[in-house]
Amino acid sequence: MSEIISTPPPVAVATPPVTKPSFKEAFYFWLKLGFISFGGPAGQIGIMHTFLVDQKKWISDRKFLHALNYCMLLPGPEAQQLAIYIGWLLHGTIGGIVAGSLFVLPSVFILMGLSTIYVVFGKIAWVAALFYGLKPAVVAIVILALIKIGKKSLLSVFHVVIAIASFIGIFFLNIPFPYIILGAIALGWLAKKFYPALFKETKSASQISASEQEYYLNMDSEVPGTGFHGGRFTKQVLVIGILWVVPFLFFSLSQGAAFWQRLISFFTKAAFVTVGGAYAVLPYVAQVAVEDFNWLTKLEMIDGLALGETTPGPLIMVLTFVGFMAGYHHFGGSLAMGALGLVTTTYYTFLPCFLFILAGAPIIEKTQSNQNVKAILSVVTAAVVGVILNLTVYFAQVVIFPEQRSFSGIDYFSLAWIIISFIAMYRFKIGMITWIIISALAGLTYYLLNTFVF
């Protein structure tokens, strides 16, 4: 009888767990993010999701969305606050400060340079040309992010319905963003209490939950220092208070004290009313800065919005352009005072963001194991998907129909480049940074051909 030789089953090779990134590695990531964070909040959140979740696996989808839910409830730029939150998760308070600061610093210097060029030469055509190809690429990035986030956060039919309702509410009915989020919280609470079956997850949702262990930070991770601590909270409020008061007192004793006091007070107030993002606060800023304070003209405000749209960082950076123009005009065309106005505006616009996150994130983290809170926040996440879809459509309309929404107003280059960009990054997996560079060069080339050839 011949001997039967059995072949042992193949041994599965376990994927090594993702280790905690070093502070240096995280520092360089946040620095790079500050230079490539185009596309407004939707594009910036998409870029962070691609790098942090898909590529580096530093944080899981659910942990990422748990943080995003909280940031979407706050006044201020949610993408920058999300960076602070994740920086804090990875490396504590110093990590949050570094992440939040580097998210805006590159755009501060870029916008300062462009603002100087703007007032000296009065033309920014080359800037628009350089970023002409970038805008449609960012639309494609946002679409990709929407697909990824939607797949991993719409866990049931109920969540899909919430996302659709959120989009209809904000896009067609013009319901303010805060009301949509409050409505999602109320619906989540009612559904969890009276119809818990609505939260029954699909098979794919269960698979997503099982894959949490692939990430360094996941919904099972216990972050040190979570929960509410009165002493720590008081200390944080005092520190932020001191950081607010000291420059204010310095400016109160300097030349043009009344101007600086008004500037600081105005932009501090603006920082607390930016619930709903930059587009919600810009009409208020434009009205007060242009009509009441005469810091700049309507046309200059529009040019500032164009600069904000074409530079990295949150769109709320438009406020720093207003600060530049305010200092520049008030002090008789002084570039130095314009630069000081820009820096001061940036400081007071973003200072509250660090308090919101560093004081609030430890409390929010403590709720991640609470099933009721998780259910409610999952509904908020679904509503956020609808909001991101709204931002995607809005941004796509601005890019494809720059003048008017009609067939005659279509920018065919932008439309074609959106499609090309989506295919390049989705089908052929071309890296995001590589494609951003290619797109910027494509826009510049298109402008030069139209200017000097045709």
C-alpha positions in Angstrom: 0.0 0.0 0.0 1.5 3.3 -1.0 2.1 5.8 1.7 -0.2 8.7 1.7 1.6 12.0 2.2 -0.5 14.7 3.5 0.4 18.3 2.8 0.1 20.6 5.8 -2.2 23.6 5.4 -0.4 26.8 4.6 0.4 28.9 7.7 -1.2 32.3 7.6 1.3 35.1 8.1 0.0 37.5 10.6 0.1 41.1 9.7 2.3 42.9 12.1 0.4 45.4 14.3 0.8 49.1 13.5 3.1 50.7 16.1 2.7 54.2 17.5 4.3 56.7 15.1 7.2 58.7 16.5 6.7 62.3 17.3 9.1 63.2 14.5 7.2 61.1 12.0 3.9 62.7 13.0 5.5 66.2 12.9 6.6 65.8 9.3 3.1 64.4 8.4 1.3 67.5 9.9 3.8 69.8 8.2 3.2 68.1 4.8 -0.5 68.3 5.4 -0.3 72.0 5.9 1.0 72.4 2.4 -1.4 70.1 0.6 -4.6 70.7 2.5 -6.6 72.1 -0.4 -10.3 71.8 -1.1 -12.0 73.3 1.9 -13.1 71.1 4.8 -14.4 68.2 2.7 -11.1 68.0 0.7 -9.0 68.4 3.8 -10.9 65.7 5.7 -10.6 63.5 2.7 -6.8 64.0 2.5 -6.4 63.2 6.2 -8.6 60.1 5.9 -6.5 58.9 3.0 -3.2 59.3 4.8 -4.1 58.5 8.4 -6.7 55.7 7.9 -6.0 54.1 4.5 -2.2 54.5 4.2 -0.6 54.9 7.6 -3.3 53.1 9.6 -2.6 55.3 12.6 -6.4 55.6 13.3 -9.4 53.5 12.4 -12.4 54.6 10.4 -14.7 54.6 13.4 -12.2 56.4 15.7 -11.6 59.0 12.9 -15.4 59.5 12.5 -15.9 59.6 16.3 -13.5 62.6 16.4 -15.0 64.2 13.3 -18.5 64.1 14.8 -17.4 66.2 17.7 -15.5 68.6 15.6 -18.5 69.1 13.3 -20.5 70.3 16.3 -18.0 73.1 17.2 -17.6 76.6 15.9 -14.4 77.0 13.9 -12.8 75.1 11.1 -13.6 71.4 11.6 -10.7 70.1 9.6 -8.1 72.0 11.6 -9.9 70.9 14.8 -9.9 67.3 13.6 -6.1 67.6 13.1 -5.7 68.9 16.7 -7.9 66.0 18.0 -5.9 63.3 16.2 -2.6 65.0 17.1 -3.8 64.9 20.8 -4.8 61.2 20.5 -1.3 60.3 19.1 1.0 62.5 21.3 -1.0 64.3 23.9 -1.3 68.1 24.3 1.9 68.9 22.6 0.8 66.7 19.7 -2.5 68.5 19.4 -0.8 71.9 19.5 1.8 70.9 16.8 -0.9 69.4 14.5 -3.2 72.3 14.8 -0.5 74.9 14.3 1.2 73.2 11.3 -2.2 72.8 9.7 -2.5 76.6 9.3 1.1 78.0 9.4 2.0 77.2 5.7 -1.1 78.9 4.5 -0.4 81.9 6.8 3.0 82.5 5.1 1.6 81.7 1.6 -1.3 84.1 2.1 0.9 86.8 3.5 3.1 86.6 0.4 0.1 86.6 -2.0 -1.5 89.4 -0.1 1.7 91.5 -0.4 1.8 90.7 -4.1 -1.8 91.6 -4.4 -1.5 95.1 -2.9 1.8 95.9 -4.6 1.0 94.7 -8.1 -2.8 94.5 -8.1 -2.9 91.3 -10.1 -3.0 87.7 -9.1 -3.5 86.1 -12.5 -0.5 83.8 -12.2 -1.9 82.5 -8.9 -5.2 81.7 -10.5 -3.4 80.0 -13.4 -1.2 77.9 -11.1 -4.2 76.6 -9.2 -6.6 76.4 -12.2 -5.9 72.8 -12.7 -5.7 72.1 -9.0 -9.4 72.9 -8.2 -10.9 70.1 -10.4 -8.4 67.7 -9.0 -9.5 68.6 -5.5 -13.1 68.0 -6.5 -12.1 64.5 -7.5 -10.3 64.0 -4.2 -13.4 65.1 -2.4 -15.5 62.6 -4.4 -13.1 59.8 -3.5 -13.2 60.8 0.2 -17.0 60.8 0.1 -17.1 57.3 -1.4 -14.7 56.0 1.2 -16.4 57.7 4.2 -19.9 56.8 3.0 -19.0 53.1 2.6 -17.6 52.9 6.1 -20.1 55.1 8.0 -23.5 54.3 6.5 -23.9 51.2 8.5 -27.6 50.5 7.9 -30.6 51.6 5.7 -31.5 54.1 8.5 -28.1 55.7 8.2 -28.5 56.0 4.4 -31.9 57.7 4.9 -30.4 60.1 7.4 -27.6 61.0 4.9 -30.0 61.6 2.1 -32.3 63.7 4.4 -29.3 65.7 5.6 -28.2 66.5 2.0 -31.8 67.5 1.0 -32.1 69.7 4.0 -28.9 71.7 3.6 -28.8 71.7 -0.2 -32.4 72.2 -1.3 -34.1 73.6 1.8 -31.1 75.8 3.1 -31.5 74.5 6.6 -28.6 75.8 8.7 -25.9 73.3 9.4 -26.2 73.4 13.2 -29.9 72.6 13.0 -29.2 69.6 10.9 -26.7 68.3 13.4 -29.1 69.0 16.3 -31.9 67.2 14.4 -29.6 64.2 13.8 -28.9 64.0 17.5 -32.6 64.2 18.4 -33.4 61.5 15.8 -30.6 59.3 17.0 -31.8 59.5 20.6 -35.4 58.8 19.6 -34.5 55.9 17.3 -32.2 54.3 19.9 -34.9 54.6 22.6 -38.0 53.4 20.6 -36.7 51.7 17.5 -33.3 50.1 18.3 -33.7 47.7 15.4 -33.0 50.5 13.0 -29.3 50.3 14.1 -28.9 46.7 13.0 -25.7 46.8 11.0 -25.1 45.1 7.7 -22.6 42.3 7.2 -20.1 44.8 5.8 -20.5 46.9 8.9 -19.6 43.9 11.1 -16.5 43.3 8.9 -15.5 47.0 9.4 -15.8 46.5 13.1 -13.7 43.4 13.0 -10.9 45.2 11.1 -10.5 47.7 13.9 -7.5 45.8 15.2 -5.5 46.7 12.1 -5.0 50.2 13.3 -2.8 51.7 16.0 -5.8 53.7 17.4 -9.2 52.1 17.3 -12.5 52.2 19.1 -11.0 49.8 21.7 -8.0 52.0 22.4 -7.8 53.6 25.9 -6.2 57.0 25.6 -4.6 58.2 28.9 -6.1 61.3 30.6 -9.7 60.9 29.3 -12.7 62.0 31.3 -13.5 65.3 32.9 -11.0 66.7 35.5 -11.9 70.0 37.0 -8.4 71.1 37.8 -7.1 70.3 34.3 -10.1 72.1 32.7 -9.6 75.2 34.8 -5.9 75.3 34.0 -6.6 75.0 30.3 -9.2 77.9 30.4 -6.7 80.0 32.4 -3.9 79.4 30.0 -6.0 80.3 26.9 -7.3 83.3 28.8 -3.7 84.5 29.5 -2.7 83.9 25.8 -5.7 86.0 24.8 -5.1 88.9 27.3 -1.4 89.4 27.0 -1.2 90.4 23.3 -4.4 92.4 23.8 -2.8 94.4 26.5 0.4 94.9 24.4 -1.6 96.3 21.5 -3.7 98.5 23.9 -0.5 100.3 24.8 0.8 100.6 21.2 0.2 103.0 18.3 -3.3 102.7 17.0 -4.7 101.0 20.1 -8.3 101.5 19.2 -7.8 99.8 15.9 -6.1 96.8 17.4 -8.7 96.4 20.1 -11.5 96.5 17.5 -9.6 94.0 15.3 -9.0 91.5 18.2 -12.5 91.8 19.6 -14.1 91.4 16.2 -12.2 88.3 15.1 -12.5 86.7 18.6 -16.3 87.1 18.2 -16.1 85.7 14.7 -14.2 82.6 16.0 -17.2 81.8 18.2 -19.9 82.2 15.5 -18.4 80.1 12.7 -20.6 77.1 13.4 -21.4 75.7 10.0 -18.0 76.5 8.5 -16.5 79.5 6.7 -19.4 80.0 4.3 -21.7 80.6 7.2 -19.5 83.3 8.8 -18.2 85.1 5.6 -21.4 87.1 5.0 -21.2 88.4 8.6 -17.5 89.2 8.3 -18.0 90.9 4.9 -20.8 93.0 6.1 -19.0 94.3 9.2 -15.5 94.6 7.7 -16.6 96.3 4.5 -19.8 98.2 5.5 -19.1 99.1 9.1 -15.4 99.3 9.6 -14.3 100.1 6.0 -11.3 97.9 6.3 -11.5 96.9 2.6 -13.8 97.2 -0.4 -16.3 94.7 -1.7 -14.0 93.9 -4.6 -11.1 93.3 -2.3 -13.3 91.0 -0.2 -14.1 89.0 -3.3 -10.4 88.8 -4.3 -9.6 87.6 -0.7 -12.1 84.8 -1.1 -10.4 83.8 -4.4 -7.1 83.7 -2.6 -8.5 81.7 0.2 -10.0 79.2 -2.3 -6.7 78.7 -4.0 -4.4 78.3 -1.1 -3.9 75.4 1.3 -5.5 75.5 4.8 -9.1 76.1 5.9 -11.2 78.6 4.0 -11.6 80.6 7.1 -8.1 81.8 6.3 -9.9 84.4 4.2 -10.3 86.3 7.5 -6.6 86.7 7.7 -6.6 88.5 4.4 -9.2 90.8 5.8 -6.8 91.4 8.7 -4.0 92.1 6.3 -6.1 94.7 4.4 -7.3 96.3 7.6 -3.8 96.9 8.9 -2.5 97.9 5.4 -5.2 100.5 4.8 -5.5 101.8 8.4 -1.7 102.6 8.6 -1.5 104.3 5.2 -0.4 101.4 3.0 2.1 99.9 5.4 3.0 96.3 4.4 4.5 95.7 7.8 1.2 96.7 9.5 -0.7 94.6 7.0 1.5 91.6 7.9 1.0 92.3 11.6 -2.8 92.5 11.0 -2.7 89.1 9.3 -0.7 87.4 12.0 -2.9 88.9 14.7 -6.1 87.9 13.0 -4.8 84.3 12.5 -3.8 84.1 16.2 -7.2 85.2 17.5 -9.2 83.3 15.0 -7.6 79.9 15.8 -6.8 80.3 19.5 -10.3 79.1 20.6 -10.0 75.9 18.5 -7.2 74.6 20.8 -9.4 75.2 23.9 -12.4 73.4 22.3 -10.4 70.3 21.5 -7.8 70.0 24.3 -10.5 70.6 26.9 -13.3 68.7 25.2 -11.6 65.8 23.5 -10.8 63.9 26.8 -14.5 64.1 27.7 -15.7 62.9 24.3 -13.2 60.1 24.3 -14.8 58.8 27.5 -18.1 58.3 25.6 -16.7 55.9 23.0 -17.7 52.8 25.0 -21.2 54.1 25.7 -23.5 52.3 23.3 -26.2 54.9 23.4 -23.7 57.7 22.7 -22.1 55.7 19.9 -25.5 55.1 18.3 -26.4 58.8 18.4 -23.0 59.8 17.1 -23.4 57.2 14.3 -26.5 59.1 13.2 -24.5 62.4 13.3 -21.9 60.7 11.2 -24.5 59.8 8.6 -25.8 63.4 8.6 -22.2 64.5 8.1 -22.0 62.4 5.0 -24.9 64.4 3.6 -23.1 67.6 4.6 -19.9 66.5 2.8 -22.0 65.6 -0.2 -23.4 69.1 -0.2 -19.9 70.6 0.0 -18.8 68.3 -2.8 -21.7 69.5 -5.1 -21.2 73.1 -4.1 -17.5 73.0 -4.9 -18.1 71.1 -8.1 -20.6 73.7 -9.2 -18.1 76.5 -8.6 -15.4 74.8 -10.5 -17.5 73.5 -13.5 -19.7 76.7 -13.7 -17.5 79.5 -12.8 -19.7 82.2 -14.4 -23.2 80.9 -14.7 -25.0 77.5 -14.4 -25.9 76.8 -18.0 -24.4 74.8 -20.9 -22.8 77.9 -22.2 -21.2 78.5 -18.8 -19.5 75.1 -18.5 -15.7 75.2 -18.0 -14.9 72.1 -20.2 -11.3 71.9 -19.1 -12.3 71.7 -15.4 -15.1 69.2 -16.1 -12.6 67.0 -18.1 -9.9 67.3 -15.5 -12.3 66.2 -12.7 -13.0 63.0 -14.7 -9.4 62.5 -15.6 -8.3 63.1 -11.9 -10.9 60.6 -10.6 -9.8 57.9 -13.0 -6.1 58.5 -12.3 -6.5 58.3 -8.6 -9.2 55.7 -8.3 -8.4 53.4 -11.2 -4.7 53.8 -11.6 -3.9 54.6 -7.9 -1.7 57.6 -8.7 -0.7 59.2 -5.4 -2.5 62.3 -4.2 0.5 64.5 -3.9 1.8 63.5 -7.3 -1.5 64.2 -8.9 -1.8 67.6 -7.1 1.5 68.6 -8.7 0.5 67.3 -12.1 -2.8 69.2 -11.9 -1.2 72.5 -10.9 1.2 72.2 -13.8 -1.7 71.3 -16.1 -3.5 74.4 -15.1 -0.5 76.6 -15.6 0.2 75.0 -19.0 -3.4 75.6 -20.1 -3.2 79.3 -19.1 0.1 79.8 -20.9 -1.2 78.2 -24.1 -4.3 80.4 -24.0 -2.3 83.5 -23.3 0.7 83.1 -25.7 -0.4 80.6 -28.4 -4.1 81.0 -28.9 
